[in-house]
Amino acid sequence: MFEVKHIKGNTYYFEAFTNIGIYRLKDNKIVLIDGTDHKRMAKAVNNYLESENLTVDTIICTHCHVDHICGNKFFREKYGCKILSTEKEKPFIAQPDLEGSFYFAGIDTDKTRNPFFTVEPTVIETLNEENLPKGLEIINLPGHAFDMIGVKTEDGVVFVADSVLSEKTWTEFKVPFFHDVNKSIETLKQIKDIKADVFIPSHNEPLADITPLADYNISKLEELKETVYKLCSGIGFDDMFTALLDSLSLDIRTEKYVSYSIMLRNVLQSLVEDGKIKAIMQDRKFIYCKK
């Protein structure tokens, strides 16, 4: 961990809990693909850059989740680099507490310890054809976040962000977060058609063939949808949430309560979109039924 590895040509990556892409430009300048998952990692990346006499020209943020943006302000203050993202992800990266407020609204949480509220704001621009560094291509990967993207380098390496999660992540979290479940499944199907020599997920080792892991993620999401579908027996959300925790033997604390409960709602939404369930008002509460 915390090691820079050369992939091919001008493409490198920093191996860590959240992998960071490094693409070398001319004149000792580099592009970072994501801004590290915490300040300690940002400093470790910077130690490497200084040892190689490199400077950060641009950071491309694949999406707004905390483990991808923690070092943004550090690098901007040190190098004056541009920070780019899609329009939908931009406000949550510029003001990270917005995402915390979006997810944690009305739920008691210690803001001094919650990473959503501790990442510092920074200036960010909307990614477009004019400011995209030469040699890079953007790939749309919606689903896991509001408007997530991947980045392909001219070396044939694709950084696929969190579109695919490792088997270890699924085993550890059981219900990892996906903002739009059906879009995620569609992205996973499409990602298998991308032509590349190497795929680098944010939370997995590099892969020459993305198909097996993509198929695994599809199967896990479909399995989760089926689990929730079976719980839709005319009960309300709270009862269903408890049943889901019991069926998957999930532990619970404030942060996980938020993550699990939002994910349950997102899975329910996917089943509504599929036309498999309906939500009706009964005794002043929503209950979920199979169609």
C-alpha positions as CSV (number, residue, x, y, z in Angstrom):
1,M,0.0,0.0,0.0
2,F,1.0,3.6,-0.5
3,E,3.2,2.7,-3.5
4,V,3.4,4.2,-7.0
5,K,3.3,1.6,-9.7
6,H,4.0,2.0,-13.4
7,I,1.3,0.5,-15.6
8,K,2.2,1.5,-19.2
9,G,3.7,4.5,-21.0
10,N,2.8,7.7,-19.1
11,T,0.2,6.0,-16.9
12,Y,0.9,5.1,-13.3
13,Y,-1.2,4.6,-10.2
14,F,-0.8,5.1,-6.5
15,E,-1.8,1.9,-4.8
16,A,-3.8,2.5,-1.6
17,F,-7.2,1.9,-0.1
18,T,-8.5,4.2,-2.8
19,N,-6.3,3.9,-5.9
20,I,-5.2,7.2,-7.4
21,G,-4.3,7.6,-11.1
22,I,-1.2,9.4,-12.2
23,Y,-0.8,10.5,-15.8
24,R,2.4,12.3,-16.9
25,L,2.2,15.3,-19.2
26,K,5.1,17.2,-20.7
27,D,7.4,19.5,-18.7
28,N,7.2,17.3,-15.6
29,K,3.6,18.0,-15.0
30,I,1.0,15.3,-14.1
31,V,-2.7,14.7,-13.9
32,L,-4.1,13.1,-10.7
33,I,-7.2,11.0,-11.2
34,D,-9.0,11.6,-7.9
35,G,-7.5,13.6,-5.0
36,T,-6.7,10.8,-2.4
37,D,-8.8,9.4,0.5
38,H,-7.2,11.3,3.3
39,K,-4.5,13.9,4.0
40,R,-1.9,11.4,5.0
41,M,-2.2,9.8,1.6
42,A,-2.0,13.2,-0.1
43,K,1.3,13.8,1.6
44,A,2.6,10.4,0.6
45,V,1.7,11.1,-3.0
46,N,3.4,14.5,-2.7
47,N,6.6,12.9,-1.4
48,Y,6.7,10.8,-4.6
49,L,6.0,13.9,-6.8
50,E,8.8,15.8,-5.1
51,S,11.3,12.9,-5.4
52,E,10.5,12.8,-9.2
53,N,10.5,16.6,-9.6
54,L,6.8,16.5,-10.7
55,T,4.1,19.1,-10.2
56,V,0.3,18.6,-10.3
57,D,-1.3,20.4,-13.3
58,T,-4.8,19.0,-12.9
59,I,-7.0,16.8,-10.7
60,I,-9.9,15.0,-12.4
61,C,-12.4,14.0,-9.8
62,T,-14.4,10.9,-10.8
63,H,-17.1,11.6,-8.3
64,C,-17.8,13.4,-5.0
65,H,-17.4,10.7,-2.4
66,V,-15.1,11.6,0.5
67,D,-12.5,9.0,-0.2
68,H,-11.8,10.5,-3.6
69,I,-11.5,14.2,-2.7
70,C,-9.7,14.6,0.7
71,G,-6.4,15.8,-0.8
72,N,-7.9,18.3,-3.3
73,K,-7.3,21.4,-1.2
74,F,-3.8,20.3,-0.2
75,F,-2.7,19.9,-3.9
76,R,-4.4,23.1,-5.0
77,E,-2.7,25.2,-2.3
78,K,0.7,23.6,-3.1
79,Y,0.6,23.6,-6.9
80,G,-2.3,25.9,-7.9
81,C,-3.7,23.1,-10.0
82,K,-7.0,22.9,-11.7
83,I,-9.6,20.6,-10.1
84,L,-12.2,19.3,-12.6
85,S,-15.5,17.3,-12.3
86,T,-18.8,16.9,-14.0
87,E,-21.5,19.6,-13.4
88,K,-23.6,17.4,-11.1
89,E,-20.7,16.3,-8.9
90,K,-19.1,19.8,-8.8
91,P,-21.1,21.4,-5.9
92,F,-20.6,18.4,-3.6
93,I,-16.8,18.4,-4.3
94,A,-16.5,22.2,-3.9
95,Q,-18.5,22.1,-0.6
96,P,-18.2,18.5,0.8
97,D,-20.5,19.2,3.8
98,L,-23.4,19.5,1.3
99,E,-23.2,15.7,0.7
100,G,-23.1,15.1,4.4
101,S,-26.1,17.3,4.9
102,F,-27.8,15.5,2.0
103,Y,-27.3,12.1,3.5
104,F,-27.4,12.8,7.3
105,A,-30.1,15.5,7.4
106,G,-32.0,15.1,10.7
107,I,-29.9,12.3,12.0
108,D,-27.7,12.8,15.1
109,T,-24.0,12.5,14.1
110,D,-20.8,13.9,15.4
111,K,-19.8,16.4,12.7
112,T,-16.3,16.7,14.1
113,R,-15.6,13.0,13.3
114,N,-17.8,12.5,10.3
115,P,-15.5,12.7,7.1
116,F,-18.3,14.4,5.1
117,F,-18.1,17.4,7.4
118,T,-14.3,17.5,7.8
119,V,-13.1,17.7,4.2
120,E,-12.2,21.3,3.4
121,P,-13.9,23.2,0.5
122,T,-11.9,24.1,-2.6
123,V,-12.3,25.8,-6.0
124,I,-13.4,23.5,-8.8
125,E,-14.3,23.8,-12.4
126,T,-16.7,22.0,-14.7
127,L,-14.9,19.4,-16.9
128,N,-15.2,20.1,-20.6
129,E,-13.3,19.5,-23.9
130,E,-11.3,22.7,-23.5
131,N,-9.8,22.0,-20.1
132,L,-9.4,18.2,-20.4
133,P,-5.7,17.5,-20.6
134,K,-4.4,16.0,-23.9
135,G,-4.1,12.3,-24.0
136,L,-7.1,11.6,-21.8
137,E,-10.7,10.6,-22.6
138,I,-13.7,10.7,-20.3
139,I,-16.1,7.7,-20.0
140,N,-19.5,8.2,-18.4
141,L,-20.1,5.7,-15.6
142,P,-23.4,6.7,-13.9
143,G,-24.9,4.8,-11.0
144,H,-22.6,4.7,-8.0
145,A,-22.7,8.5,-7.6
146,F,-24.7,11.3,-9.1
147,D,-22.7,11.5,-12.3
148,M,-19.5,9.4,-12.0
149,I,-17.0,9.3,-14.7
150,G,-14.0,7.1,-15.6
151,V,-10.8,8.3,-17.3
152,K,-9.0,6.5,-20.2
153,T,-5.4,7.4,-21.0
154,E,-3.9,7.1,-24.5
155,D,-1.8,4.2,-23.1
156,G,-5.0,2.1,-23.2
157,V,-5.5,2.2,-19.4
158,V,-9.0,2.9,-18.0
159,F,-9.5,4.2,-14.4
160,V,-13.1,3.0,-13.7
161,A,-13.6,4.6,-10.3
162,D,-16.2,2.8,-8.2
163,S,-18.2,1.4,-11.1
164,V,-17.0,-2.1,-10.0
165,L,-16.2,-3.0,-6.4
166,S,-13.9,-5.8,-5.3
167,E,-15.2,-9.0,-3.9
168,K,-13.5,-8.0,-0.6
169,T,-15.6,-4.8,-0.5
170,W,-18.8,-6.8,-1.0
171,T,-17.8,-9.3,1.7
172,E,-16.9,-6.5,4.2
173,F,-19.8,-4.1,3.6
174,K,-22.5,-6.6,2.3
175,V,-24.6,-3.5,1.2
176,P,-22.2,-1.1,-0.4
177,F,-23.5,2.2,-1.6
178,F,-25.0,2.7,-5.1
179,H,-26.9,5.9,-5.7
180,D,-28.9,4.5,-8.7
181,V,-29.0,0.7,-8.7
182,N,-30.4,0.2,-12.1
183,K,-28.0,2.7,-13.7
184,S,-25.2,0.9,-12.0
185,I,-26.2,-2.4,-13.4
186,E,-26.5,-0.9,-16.9
187,T,-23.0,0.7,-16.5
188,L,-21.6,-2.7,-15.4
189,K,-23.0,-4.3,-18.6
190,Q,-21.6,-1.5,-20.8
191,I,-18.2,-1.4,-19.1
192,K,-17.5,-5.0,-20.4
193,D,-17.5,-3.5,-24.0
194,I,-14.8,-1.0,-23.3
195,K,-11.6,-1.8,-25.2
196,A,-8.6,-1.4,-23.0
197,D,-5.3,-3.1,-22.0
198,V,-5.7,-2.5,-18.3
199,F,-8.6,-1.5,-16.0
200,I,-8.0,0.1,-12.7
201,P,-10.9,0.2,-10.2
202,S,-10.6,2.4,-7.2
203,H,-10.8,-0.5,-4.8
204,N,-9.3,-3.4,-6.6
205,E,-6.0,-4.4,-8.2
206,P,-5.6,-3.6,-11.9
207,L,-7.3,-6.1,-14.3
208,A,-6.6,-7.1,-17.8
209,D,-10.2,-8.3,-18.1
210,I,-12.9,-6.4,-16.3
211,T,-15.7,-8.8,-17.3
212,P,-15.5,-11.3,-14.4
213,L,-15.6,-8.6,-11.8
214,A,-18.3,-6.7,-13.6
215,D,-20.4,-9.8,-13.8
216,Y,-19.8,-10.4,-10.1
217,N,-21.0,-6.9,-9.2
218,I,-24.1,-7.4,-11.4
219,S,-24.9,-10.7,-9.7
220,K,-24.5,-9.1,-6.2
221,L,-26.8,-6.2,-7.1
222,E,-29.4,-8.5,-8.5
223,E,-29.1,-10.7,-5.5
224,L,-29.7,-7.6,-3.2
225,K,-32.7,-6.6,-5.3
226,E,-34.2,-10.1,-4.9
227,T,-33.6,-10.1,-1.1
228,V,-35.4,-6.7,-0.8
229,Y,-38.2,-7.9,-3.2
230,K,-38.9,-10.8,-1.0
231,L,-39.3,-8.5,2.0
232,C,-42.0,-6.4,0.2
233,S,-45.0,-8.1,1.8
234,G,-47.1,-5.2,2.8
235,I,-44.8,-3.8,5.5
236,G,-43.5,-0.3,6.1
237,F,-39.9,0.9,5.7
238,D,-38.8,0.5,9.4
239,D,-40.0,-3.1,9.6
240,M,-38.3,-3.8,6.2
241,F,-35.1,-2.2,7.3
242,T,-35.0,-4.3,10.5
243,A,-35.7,-7.4,8.4
244,L,-32.9,-6.6,6.0
245,L,-30.5,-6.1,8.9
246,D,-31.5,-9.5,10.3
247,S,-31.4,-11.4,7.0
248,L,-27.9,-10.2,6.2
249,S,-26.6,-10.1,9.8
250,L,-25.6,-6.5,9.5
251,D,-24.2,-4.6,12.4
252,I,-25.5,-1.1,13.0
253,R,-24.2,2.3,14.2
254,T,-25.1,5.9,13.1
255,E,-23.0,6.0,9.9
256,K,-24.0,2.5,8.8
257,Y,-27.6,3.2,9.6
258,V,-27.5,6.1,7.2
259,S,-25.7,4.1,4.5
260,Y,-27.9,1.0,4.8
261,S,-31.2,2.9,5.0
262,I,-30.4,5.0,1.9
263,M,-29.3,2.0,0.0
264,L,-32.5,0.2,1.0
265,R,-34.5,3.1,-0.4
266,N,-32.4,3.0,-3.6
267,V,-33.0,-0.7,-4.1
268,L,-36.8,-0.1,-3.5
269,Q,-36.7,2.6,-6.1
270,S,-35.0,0.2,-8.6
271,L,-37.8,-2.3,-8.0
272,V,-40.5,0.4,-8.5
273,E,-38.7,1.2,-11.8
274,D,-38.8,-2.5,-12.7
275,G,-42.6,-2.5,-12.2
276,K,-42.1,-5.3,-9.6
277,I,-43.4,-3.5,-6.5
278,K,-45.6,-0.6,-5.5
279,A,-45.7,1.8,-2.5
280,I,-49.1,2.7,-1.2
281,M,-50.2,4.9,1.7
282,Q,-51.9,3.0,4.5
283,D,-52.7,4.3,8.0
284,R,-50.5,7.3,7.2
285,K,-47.4,5.4,6.3
286,F,-46.0,3.9,3.1
287,I,-46.1,0.1,2.8
288,Y,-44.4,-1.8,0.1
289,C,-46.2,-4.6,-1.8
290,K,-45.3,-6.9,-4.7
291,K,-47.3,-6.2,-7.9
